[in-house]
Amino acid sequence: MPDYPIDPELRIRASPEQVLRRTTEAVEFIRRMMSSHSGREWQDLLQRFEAIRDEWSAIEAVVNLELLLESKGPLIEEQPSLPVQPPVQIDPTAPRLRFAR
């Protein structure tokens, strides 16, 4: 299986926090999850990663891992830092009274 970068990386809530940066790291993580969790979803996901042949199939596999992690709760989602803008001040006076003639 070829190894591809995971960008953006996946941060997983654990002790200590885990960060998946490459598809080979993701495969190791999935195998650990399979040993401690029952259910077909982890096996199916492992098959997707083992079937990676190009960058596109790697992206699809990573997206599927991200969706599964989101549904199970351990994915740490990074919040983009947006600039905070001050609230808009509204002048309560009627428009014709704001300007003196």
N, C-alpha and C positions, 0 to 999 in steps of 0.2 A: 504494500500500500504506500503510495507516495505521501510525503508529509507536506502540509500547507500551513501557512500562518493563519491564525484566527484574528481577524481585525474588524471590529474592536474585540479585544480579549473578553472572555467570559469570567466574571468574578462570582464565586460560589460561596454562600454562607456555610461555614464550617469552622471547626476549631483545630488548627488555624485556618484562616480564609484560604481558599484555593483559587488559583488563577490559571485558566487554560489559554495558552498562547499559540499552540500548534495542534494539528489534528491528531498527532500521535499521543499527545498529552490527553486529549479528549477520549481516545480509545482506552487508555489506562484508567481514566476516571469512570467511564462507562462499565468497564469490567469490574471495578470495585463496587459500583452501584448494583450490578447484577448479582454479586455475591451476597449483598445484604438486603436486597429488595426482590420480592416476588413480582411476577407479572411479565407479560410478553413485550411490553413497550421498550424495556432496556435491551432485550435481545434483538428486537427489530431495529433499534437505533444502532447497535453494534454492527449489524449486517449492512446498514447504510454506509457506515464509516469504512468497513472492510471492502465495500464495493467502489470506493473512491478511485477514479481513474484520471480525473482532470480537475482543474480549478472549479469548474461549474458544479460538478458533483460534490466537491468539498464544501462549497458554499451551501448547497442544499442540505447536506448532512449537518452542518453547523447550525443552520436555521432550525432544523428539526430538534436538535439538542437544546437550543435556546428556548423553543416553545415548550418542550417537556419540562425544563427547569423552571420556567415561569409558572407552569400549571402546578408543579409540586411545591414551589415556594422557595427553593434555596438560591435562586438567581438574585444577585445584588445588582439592581439596575442603577446605572449612573445617571444622575440628574444633571442635565446640561445647565451650566450656570448662565442665566440670562441677566442682563443688566436690569436693575430695579429702577423704574421710572417713577417720579413723584406723581401723586394723583392729580388729575386735572381739577383746577379750581373753577367753579361756575359762579358767575356774578348773578346774584338773585334779583338785581334791579332790572326793571324793564329796559329794553334796548334804547328807547327814545330818551330815557332819563340819564343815561350814562354820559352823554355829551352835552356840554353847555353851548348855547348859541350866542 
